[in-house]
Amino acid sequence: MTSNEKTSRPYFRRDQRDGISPPDLSKECTFAEHIVHARGKRTQYTSVSLDPNKIKDFGDTTYLLNRQQTETDGHIVIEHEFLLTELQRTIKEQDKAEKEQDKAEKEQDKAERVRAIQALRYATQRKEGLVKWQFEISRLERKKMIALATTKVQIYFTKV
């Protein structure tokens, strides 16, 4: 698949009828943490899927991501295949790192590896990709970030 074909593929989101849940731009996390632990919580990512039927349990309304506008405005669409590759890399790296560390570091890396394995399973099943938002937030208070994200993110999605 060429890069042009990838950038034209539609991504969908299931969410509430009244709009897309806003991200919390102040909460940074790994791909695996977002996929496994952030359900119902907010991070700097928004989950999307190549197949709206794979994400029916996430809300009652289907939205289509306006990829062209999203990318034109400087936000990053993390492709499904790239996401899977990165999760697989995390699993392999954590596996190698465990052999060279003390017990406390091994436990932490083991937890990250287990999280990445679960995330890989979920991302594959849901045909998941992510959007990493690149809004300028350096001068905003946290509560204003959520309000900003609520209004800004809505324009990148259309009800289907």
C-alpha positions in Angstrom: 0.0 0.0 0.0 1.4 3.4 -1.0 1.6 6.3 1.4 -1.1 8.1 -0.7 -3.4 5.2 -0.3 -2.8 5.2 3.5 -3.5 8.9 3.8 -6.8 8.6 2.0 -8.1 5.7 4.1 -10.9 6.7 6.4 -10.7 6.5 10.1 -13.8 6.4 12.3 -14.6 7.0 16.0 -17.6 6.0 18.1 -18.5 8.4 20.8 -21.3 10.2 22.4 -24.2 11.6 20.4 -23.4 15.2 21.5 -19.8 15.1 20.2 -16.3 13.7 20.5 -14.8 13.3 23.9 -11.9 15.8 24.2 -8.4 14.7 24.8 -6.5 15.9 27.9 -3.5 17.4 26.2 -1.5 17.6 29.5 -1.5 13.8 30.0 1.2 12.2 28.0 1.5 8.4 27.9 2.8 5.6 25.7 0.7 4.0 23.0 0.2 0.9 25.1 -0.9 2.9 28.2 -3.4 4.8 26.1 -4.9 1.7 24.5 -5.0 -0.4 27.6 -5.6 2.0 30.5 -7.1 5.2 29.0 -10.5 3.9 28.1 -12.9 6.3 29.7 -10.0 8.6 30.6 -8.3 11.2 28.5 -4.8 11.5 27.2 -3.1 13.4 24.4 -4.4 10.8 21.9 -7.8 10.1 20.4 -8.4 6.5 19.3 -9.8 5.9 15.8 -10.4 2.8 13.7 -10.3 1.7 10.1 -13.5 -0.2 10.7 -16.5 1.4 12.5 -18.0 -2.1 13.2 -15.0 -3.0 15.3 -15.6 -0.2 17.8 -19.3 -0.3 18.4 -18.9 -0.6 22.1 -17.3 2.8 22.4 -20.4 4.9 21.8 -23.7 5.2 20.1 -22.7 7.6 17.3 -20.2 7.0 14.5 -17.9 9.9 13.4 -15.6 10.1 10.4 -12.2 11.8 10.9 -11.4 14.5 8.4 -7.9 13.3 7.8 -6.9 16.0 5.3 -7.9 18.9 7.6 -6.3 17.1 10.6 -3.0 16.6 8.9 -3.0 20.0 7.2 -3.4 21.6 10.6 -0.3 19.8 11.9 -1.9 17.0 13.9 -0.5 13.5 13.6 -2.5 10.5 12.4 -0.7 7.4 13.7 -1.5 4.7 11.2 -2.8 1.3 12.3 0.2 -0.5 10.8 2.7 1.9 12.4 1.0 1.5 15.8 1.2 -2.3 15.6 4.9 -2.1 14.6 5.7 0.2 17.5 3.8 -2.1 20.0 5.7 -5.1 18.7 9.0 -3.2 19.0 8.2 -2.3 22.6 7.5 -5.9 23.4 10.9 -7.0 21.9 12.8 -4.2 23.5 11.3 -4.9 27.0 12.1 -8.6 26.6 15.8 -7.8 25.8 16.1 -5.2 28.5 14.9 -7.6 31.2 18.0 -9.7 30.9 20.3 -6.8 31.8 18.6 -5.1 34.8 18.1 -5.3 38.5 14.8 -6.7 40.0 13.0 -3.4 40.3 13.7 -2.4 36.7 12.7 -5.8 35.5 9.3 -5.6 37.2 8.7 -2.2 35.6 9.7 -3.4 32.2 7.8 -6.6 32.6 4.6 -4.6 33.3 5.3 -2.4 30.2 5.8 -5.5 28.1 2.5 -7.1 29.4 0.7 -3.8 28.7 2.2 -3.7 25.1 1.1 -7.3 24.5 -2.5 -6.4 25.6 -2.4 -3.2 23.6 -1.3 -5.1 20.5 -4.2 -7.5 20.9 -6.7 -4.7 21.3 -5.3 -2.5 18.5 -5.3 -5.5 16.1 -8.8 -6.5 17.0 -10.1 -2.9 16.7 -8.0 -1.9 13.6 -7.0 1.0 15.8 -5.0 4.1 14.9 -4.5 7.2 16.9 -4.6 10.9 16.5 -1.9 12.9 18.4 -3.1 16.5 18.8 -0.6 19.3 18.4 -2.5 22.3 19.8 -0.5 25.1 21.4 -1.2 24.7 25.1 2.0 25.9 26.8 0.3 29.0 28.3 -3.0 27.4 29.3 -4.2 26.2 32.7 -5.3 22.5 32.7 -9.0 23.2 33.0 -8.8 25.6 30.0 -7.0 22.9 28.0 -10.0 20.6 28.2 -12.3 23.4 27.1 -10.0 24.3 24.2 -9.8 20.7 23.2 -13.6 20.2 23.4 -14.2 22.9 20.8 -11.1 22.4 18.6 -11.3 18.6 18.2 -15.0 18.6 17.1 -14.2 20.3 13.8 -12.1 17.3 12.7 -15.0 14.8 12.9 -18.3 14.5 11.0 -21.2 12.4 12.1 -21.8 9.5 9.7 
